[in-house]
Amino acid sequence: MLTRRVFASCAICGVLGLTASQVAAQPAGGITRTLLRQEDVPGTNYVNMQMLVEIEPNAMVARHTHPGHEGSYVIEGESELLVAGQPPRLIKAGDSFLVQAGVPHAARNGAAKTRIFGSFVVEKGKPVASPAPE
């Protein structure tokens, strides 16, 4: 059902379908993101990207995956986080969450704007996020 309301970007990661070099472009659908820092992980084929993700009220995040790990902290607002194999989880200001590489996840934003700080350690040259089947 979540994939029926697809936005052009990933709200939690804020970068659906974009490679690390493309994150400066802003997606449509009530989601904006700011790349704060990007740095290669020495001796690997990975890059660490730190972003501020802002999600408009009641925005829906399409189900997606990452080619690496996501670690995020909710600065303000709240969303329902939907991670495959786990019960839905309400995340709110002060909460953090981890999503392992390749695990499908989605979110439904609450009635207020949500701001998230996210750190993504992903493979270089691959899309930071890709749509995931239901």
TORPA-4810 file (N, C-alpha, C, O; in nm, 3 decimals):
<nodes>
NODE_1_0.081_-0.119_0.000_0.000_0.000_0.000_0.086_0.125_0.000_0.050_0.224_-0.064_M
NODE_2_0.200_0.124_0.071_0.283_0.242_0.077_0.336_0.283_-0.060_0.354_0.401_-0.087_L
NODE_3_0.362_0.184_-0.146_0.420_0.218_-0.275_0.321_0.283_-0.369_0.362_0.335_-0.473_T
NODE_4_0.193_0.283_-0.337_0.094_0.351_-0.421_0.106_0.500_-0.412_0.066_0.572_-0.504_R
NODE_5_0.159_0.549_-0.302_0.177_0.693_-0.283_0.326_0.722_-0.289_0.389_0.753_-0.188_R
NODE_6_0.381_0.712_-0.407_0.525_0.728_-0.424_0.561_0.875_-0.443_0.503_0.944_-0.526_V
NODE_7_0.658_0.920_-0.365_0.714_1.053_-0.384_0.844_1.037_-0.459_0.896_0.925_-0.472_F
NODE_8_0.897_1.144_-0.508_1.020_1.138_-0.588_1.143_1.118_-0.501_1.254_1.110_-0.554_A
NODE_9_1.127_1.108_-0.370_1.246_1.089_-0.288_1.216_1.012_-0.162_1.101_0.987_-0.128_S
NODE_10_1.319_0.975_-0.095_1.314_0.903_0.032_1.314_1.006_0.144_1.406_1.087_0.153_C
NODE_11_1.214_1.004_0.226_1.209_1.104_0.333_1.310_1.072_0.441_1.384_1.163_0.480_A
NODE_12_1.319_0.952_0.491_1.412_0.919_0.597_1.554_0.938_0.549_1.634_0.995_0.622_I
NODE_13_1.588_0.892_0.432_1.721_0.912_0.381_1.732_1.034_0.298_1.840_1.089_0.280_C
NODE_14_1.617_1.080_0.244_1.611_1.204_0.170_1.681_1.201_0.036_1.709_1.307_-0.021_G
NODE_15_1.710_1.083_-0.016_1.788_1.080_-0.138_1.749_0.964_-0.229_1.836_0.904_-0.291_V
NODE_16_1.626_0.933_-0.238_1.581_0.818_-0.315_1.631_0.823_-0.459_1.606_0.919_-0.531_L
NODE_17_1.701_0.719_-0.498_1.745_0.704_-0.636_1.860_0.793_-0.678_1.886_0.804_-0.798_G
NODE_18_1.928_0.855_-0.587_2.037_0.944_-0.625_2.171_0.885_-0.581_2.178_0.818_-0.479_L
NODE_19_2.275_0.911_-0.658_2.409_0.873_-0.616_2.463_0.982_-0.526_2.405_1.090_-0.516_T
NODE_20_2.572_0.953_-0.460_2.631_1.049_-0.366_2.661_1.182_-0.431_2.649_1.286_-0.366_A
NODE_21_2.699_1.182_-0.557_2.733_1.307_-0.624_2.610_1.388_-0.665_2.625_1.502_-0.709_S
NODE_22_2.490_1.332_-0.651_2.369_1.401_-0.695_2.283_1.452_-0.580_2.174_1.504_-0.605_Q
NODE_23_2.328_1.441_-0.456_2.241_1.475_-0.344_2.209_1.623_-0.332_2.121_1.658_-0.254_V
NODE_24_2.276_1.710_-0.404_2.248_1.852_-0.392_2.113_1.890_-0.454_2.054_1.990_-0.413_A
NODE_25_2.062_1.813_-0.549_1.932_1.842_-0.611_1.821_1.812_-0.511_1.826_1.710_-0.443_A
NODE_26_1.723_1.899_-0.503_1.615_1.880_-0.407_1.501_1.799_-0.469_1.460_1.826_-0.581_Q
NODE_27_1.450_1.700_-0.396_1.340_1.619_-0.445_1.206_1.689_-0.430_1.194_1.786_-0.356_P
NODE_28_1.107_1.639_-0.501_0.970_1.688_-0.487_0.900_1.609_-0.377_0.958_1.516_-0.322_A
NODE_29_0.777_1.646_-0.344_0.697_1.565_-0.253_0.708_1.602_-0.107_0.685_1.517_-0.021_G
NODE_30_0.742_1.727_-0.076_0.741_1.769_0.064_0.865_1.731_0.143_0.862_1.732_0.266_G
NODE_31_0.973_1.697_0.074_1.095_1.655_0.142_1.211_1.740_0.091_1.230_1.754_-0.030_I
NODE_32_1.288_1.796_0.183_1.410_1.865_0.144_1.524_1.808_0.225_1.504_1.755_0.335_T
NODE_33_1.644_1.819_0.172_1.759_1.768_0.243_1.879_1.855_0.214_1.891_1.917_0.109_R
NODE_34_1.968_1.856_0.310_2.090_1.933_0.298_2.208_1.841_0.330_2.215_1.783_0.438_T
NODE_35_2.299_1.827_0.235_2.419_1.749_0.259_2.511_1.833_0.348_2.554_1.942_0.308_L
NODE_36_2.540_1.783_0.467_2.622_1.857_0.561_2.770_1.823_0.547_2.857_1.909_0.561_L
NODE_37_2.796_1.696_0.520_2.934_1.651_0.508_2.937_1.520_0.431_2.848_1.436_0.445_R
NODE_38_3.039_1.503_0.349_3.059_1.378_0.277_3.208_1.347_0.278_3.291_1.433_0.248_Q
NODE_39_3.241_1.224_0.314_3.382_1.187_0.323_3.399_1.040_0.289_3.321_0.955_0.332_E
NODE_40_3.502_1.009_0.211_3.534_0.870_0.181_3.574_0.798_0.309_3.636_0.857_0.397_D
NODE_41_3.539_0.670_0.318_3.584_0.586_0.428_3.718_0.528_0.383_3.721_0.449_0.289_V
NODE_42_3.828_0.566_0.446_3.961_0.525_0.400_3.976_0.374_0.384_3.931_0.296_0.468_P
NODE_43_4.041_0.335_0.275_4.070_0.194_0.251_3.952_0.109_0.209_3.961_-0.013_0.206_G
NODE_44_3.837_0.175_0.176_3.716_0.100_0.138_3.656_0.160_0.011_3.706_0.259_-0.043_T
NODE_45_3.551_0.098_-0.034_3.472_0.149_-0.146_3.344_0.215_-0.094_3.241_0.209_-0.161_N
NODE_46_3.350_0.277_0.025_3.234_0.338_0.088_3.255_0.487_0.109_3.368_0.536_0.116_Y
NODE_47_3.144_0.558_0.119_3.143_0.700_0.150_3.046_0.720_0.267_2.942_0.655_0.274_V
NODE_48_3.081_0.812_0.357_2.992_0.848_0.467_2.930_0.983_0.433_3.001_1.081_0.410_N
NODE_49_2.796_0.987_0.429_2.723_1.109_0.399_2.639_1.147_0.520_2.562_1.066_0.571_M
NODE_50_2.653_1.271_0.565_2.572_1.321_0.676_2.477_1.426_0.620_2.518_1.518_0.549_Q
NODE_51_2.348_1.410_0.652_2.245_1.497_0.594_2.143_1.543_0.697_2.116_1.474_0.796_M
NODE_52_2.088_1.661_0.671_1.970_1.708_0.742_1.852_1.683_0.648_1.849_1.734_0.536_L
NODE_53_1.756_1.604_0.695_1.638_1.571_0.615_1.517_1.639_0.680_1.495_1.625_0.801_V
NODE_54_1.440_1.714_0.600_1.320_1.781_0.651_1.200_1.727_0.574_1.198_1.728_0.451_E
NODE_55_1.100_1.680_0.649_0.983_1.615_0.591_0.860_1.696_0.627_0.834_1.724_0.745_I
NODE_56_0.784_1.733_0.527_0.663_1.813_0.549_0.555_1.730_0.619_0.557_1.607_0.613_E
NODE_57_0.462_1.797_0.685_0.353_1.727_0.754_0.279_1.628_0.663_0.250_1.658_0.547_P
NODE_58_0.250_1.513_0.717_0.171_1.407_0.652_0.233_1.349_0.525_0.163_1.281_0.449_N
NODE_59_0.360_1.374_0.500_0.427_1.317_0.382_0.443_1.166_0.401_0.459_1.118_0.513_A
NODE_60_0.438_1.093_0.291_0.455_0.948_0.291_0.590_0.916_0.226_0.623_0.970_0.120_M
NODE_61_0.665_0.831_0.288_0.794_0.789_0.234_0.776_0.652_0.169_0.732_0.558_0.235_V
NODE_62_0.809_0.641_0.043_0.797_0.514_-0.029_0.896_0.412_0.025_1.003_0.448_0.074_A
NODE_63_0.860_0.286_0.016_0.945_0.176_0.060_1.073_0.175_-0.026_1.067_0.184_-0.148_R
NODE_64_1.190_0.164_0.043_1.317_0.173_-0.026_1.425_0.098_0.052_1.402_0.053_0.164_H
NODE_65_1.543_0.083_-0.010_1.659_0.022_0.055_1.782_0.111_0.030_1.779_0.202_-0.052_T
NODE_66_1.890_0.080_0.104_2.018_0.149_0.086_2.128_0.047_0.061_2.121_-0.065_0.112_H
NODE_67_2.232_0.083_-0.018_2.345_-0.007_-0.039_2.450_0.009_0.073_2.570_0.000_0.048_P
NODE_68_2.402_0.031_0.192_2.486_0.048_0.311_2.397_0.078_0.429_2.274_0.070_0.418_G
NODE_69_2.456_0.112_0.541_2.382_0.132_0.666_2.337_0.277_0.684_2.406_0.371_0.645_H
NODE_70_2.220_0.293_0.746_2.167_0.424_0.782_2.156_0.433_0.933_2.101_0.343_0.997_E
NODE_71_2.209_0.539_0.989_2.192_0.569_1.131_2.138_0.711_1.140_2.203_0.804_1.093_G
NODE_72_2.021_0.729_1.201_1.957_0.861_1.202_1.908_0.898_1.342_1.883_0.812_1.426_S
NODE_73_1.895_1.029_1.363_1.849_1.086_1.489_1.739_1.187_1.457_1.757_1.274_1.371_Y
NODE_74_1.625_1.176_1.526_1.512_1.266_1.503_1.532_1.392_1.588_1.536_1.385_1.711_V
NODE_75_1.543_1.505_1.521_1.565_1.633_1.588_1.431_1.690_1.637_1.420_1.734_1.751_I
NODE_76_1.330_1.686_1.550_1.196_1.733_1.588_1.091_1.664_1.502_1.121_1.617_1.392_E
NODE_77_0.969_1.660_1.553_0.859_1.596_1.481_0.849_1.448_1.515_0.916_1.398_1.605_G
NODE_78_0.763_1.378_1.438_0.749_1.234_1.457_0.697_1.168_1.331_0.624_1.228_1.252_E
NODE_79_0.737_1.043_1.313_0.696_0.962_1.198_0.676_0.819_1.243_0.729_0.776_1.346_S
NODE_80_0.599_0.745_1.166_0.588_0.601_1.188_0.688_0.535_1.095_0.677_0.546_0.973_E
NODE_81_0.787_0.466_1.152_0.891_0.398_1.076_0.847_0.254_1.052_0.812_0.182_1.146_L
NODE_82_0.850_0.212_0.926_0.804_0.079_0.886_0.922_0.003_0.826_0.957_0.023_0.710_L
NODE_83_0.984_-0.084_0.906_1.101_-0.162_0.864_1.058_-0.306_0.844_0.994_-0.365_0.931_V
NODE_84_1.094_-0.363_0.730_1.057_-0.502_0.699_1.100_-0.595_0.812_1.213_-0.587_0.860_A
NODE_85_1.008_-0.683_0.853_1.037_-0.781_0.957_1.025_-0.728_1.099_1.050_-0.802_1.194_G
NODE_86_0.986_-0.602_1.114_0.971_-0.542_1.247_0.833_-0.479_1.259_0.774_-0.439_1.158_Q
NODE_87_0.780_-0.469_1.381_0.652_-0.398_1.396_0.672_-0.249_1.369_0.782_-0.197_1.387_P
NODE_88_0.566_-0.179_1.325_0.577_-0.033_1.305_0.626_0.033_1.435_0.593_-0.010_1.545_P
NODE_89_0.707_0.137_1.418_0.766_0.205_1.534_0.747_0.355_1.521_0.780_0.413_1.417_R
NODE_90_0.693_0.418_1.624_0.681_0.563_1.626_0.817_0.621_1.666_0.868_0.590_1.774_L
NODE_91_0.873_0.704_1.579_0.998_0.773_1.612_0.966_0.920_1.629_0.893_0.979_1.551_I
NODE_92_1.023_0.978_1.733_0.995_1.118_1.766_1.123_1.186_1.811_1.227_1.121_1.828_K
NODE_93_1.115_1.317_1.832_1.231_1.394_1.874_1.305_1.324_1.988_1.245_1.285_2.088_A
NODE_94_1.436_1.310_1.971_1.519_1.245_2.072_1.545_1.098_2.044_1.632_1.038_2.107_G
NODE_95_1.471_1.039_1.950_1.490_0.897_1.916_1.595_0.883_1.806_1.617_0.974_1.726_D
NODE_96_1.659_0.767_1.804_1.750_0.734_1.695_1.709_0.598_1.640_1.638_0.522_1.707_S
NODE_97_1.753_0.569_1.519_1.723_0.439_1.460_1.832_0.399_1.364_1.903_0.484_1.309_F
NODE_98_1.845_0.268_1.344_1.941_0.211_1.250_1.865_0.124_1.152_1.772_0.052_1.190_L
NODE_99_1.905_0.130_1.026_1.850_0.042_0.924_1.969_-0.023_0.854_2.054_0.046_0.798_V
NODE_100_1.973_-0.155_0.858_2.083_-0.228_0.797_2.077_-0.222_0.645_1.971_-0.201_0.587_Q
NODE_101_2.190_-0.241_0.582_2.201_-0.240_0.436_2.104_-0.338_0.373_2.093_-0.453_0.417_A
NODE_102_2.032_-0.294_0.271_1.944_-0.380_0.194_1.809_-0.411_0.256_1.729_-0.481_0.195_G
NODE_103_1.781_-0.360_0.375_1.653_-0.387_0.442_1.549_-0.286_0.397_1.568_-0.165_0.416_V
NODE_104_1.438_-0.332_0.337_1.332_-0.239_0.294_1.269_-0.166_0.412_1.245_-0.225_0.518_P
NODE_105_1.243_-0.037_0.394_1.176_0.042_0.497_1.103_0.160_0.433_1.131_0.198_0.320_H
NODE_106_1.009_0.216_0.509_0.926_0.327_0.463_0.886_0.407_0.587_0.923_0.371_0.699_A
NODE_107_0.811_0.516_0.567_0.766_0.595_0.681_0.643_0.677_0.643_0.621_0.711_0.527_A
NODE_108_0.564_0.706_0.746_0.451_0.799_0.735_0.480_0.912_0.832_0.492_0.889_0.952_R
NODE_109_0.489_1.035_0.780_0.518_1.147_0.868_0.393_1.189_0.944_0.281_1.170_0.898_N
NODE_110_0.415_1.247_1.060_0.305_1.295_1.142_0.251_1.429_1.094_0.282_1.474_0.984_G
NODE_111_0.171_1.492_1.179_0.102_1.615_1.144_0.192_1.738_1.144_0.152_1.844_1.095_A
NODE_112_0.312_1.727_1.199_0.406_1.840_1.203_0.529_1.808_1.119_0.557_1.692_1.090_A
NODE_113_0.601_1.910_1.083_0.727_1.892_1.009_0.824_1.811_1.094_0.832_1.830_1.215_K
NODE_114_0.898_1.721_1.029_0.998_1.640_1.098_1.135_1.675_1.043_1.153_1.691_0.923_T
NODE_115_1.233_1.686_1.134_1.372_1.711_1.096_1.456_1.597_1.151_1.447_1.563_1.269_R
NODE_116_1.539_1.539_1.064_1.620_1.422_1.099_1.764_1.447_1.057_1.790_1.498_0.948_I
NODE_117_1.857_1.410_1.144_1.998_1.406_1.106_2.030_1.261_1.072_2.013_1.172_1.154_F
NODE_118_2.076_1.238_0.949_2.106_1.102_0.906_2.250_1.086_0.863_2.308_1.175_0.800_G
NODE_119_2.307_0.972_0.896_2.441_0.935_0.852_2.429_0.807_0.772_2.375_0.707_0.820_S
NODE_120_2.479_0.809_0.650_2.467_0.696_0.557_2.606_0.652_0.515_2.681_0.731_0.459_F
NODE_121_2.641_0.527_0.542_2.767_0.471_0.497_2.730_0.376_0.384_2.682_0.265_0.406_V
NODE_122_2.754_0.424_0.260_2.705_0.352_0.142_2.817_0.331_0.040_2.918_0.401_0.041_V
NODE_123_2.796_0.234_-0.047_2.894_0.205_-0.151_2.905_0.321_-0.248_2.804_0.378_-0.290_E
NODE_124_3.027_0.356_-0.283_3.051_0.464_-0.379_2.993_0.427_-0.514_2.999_0.311_-0.556_K
NODE_125_2.935_0.525_-0.583_2.887_0.506_-0.719_2.753_0.437_-0.730_2.700_0.426_-0.841_G
NODE_126_2.697_0.389_-0.620_2.565_0.326_-0.624_2.461_0.427_-0.578_2.494_0.521_-0.505_K
NODE_127_2.336_0.409_-0.619_2.231_0.498_-0.567_2.227_0.490_-0.415_2.237_0.381_-0.359_P
NODE_128_2.211_0.603_-0.350_2.205_0.605_-0.204_2.082_0.529_-0.157_2.084_0.466_-0.051_V
NODE_129_1.975_0.533_-0.234_1.853_0.459_-0.203_1.788_0.415_-0.332_1.801_0.481_-0.436_A
NODE_130_1.719_0.303_-0.325_1.648_0.249_-0.441_1.510_0.203_-0.398_1.494_0.155_-0.285_S
NODE_131_1.410_0.217_-0.485_1.277_0.167_-0.451_1.281_0.017_-0.419_1.356_-0.058_-0.481_P
NODE_132_1.201_-0.025_-0.324_1.194_-0.166_-0.286_1.056_-0.220_-0.319_0.956_-0.150_-0.300_A
NODE_133_1.048_-0.344_-0.367_0.916_-0.403_-0.394_0.839_-0.426_-0.265_0.897_-0.431_-0.157_P
NODE_134_0.708_-0.439_-0.277_0.624_-0.462_-0.159_0.650_-0.598_-0.098_0.588_-0.634_0.002_E
</nodes>
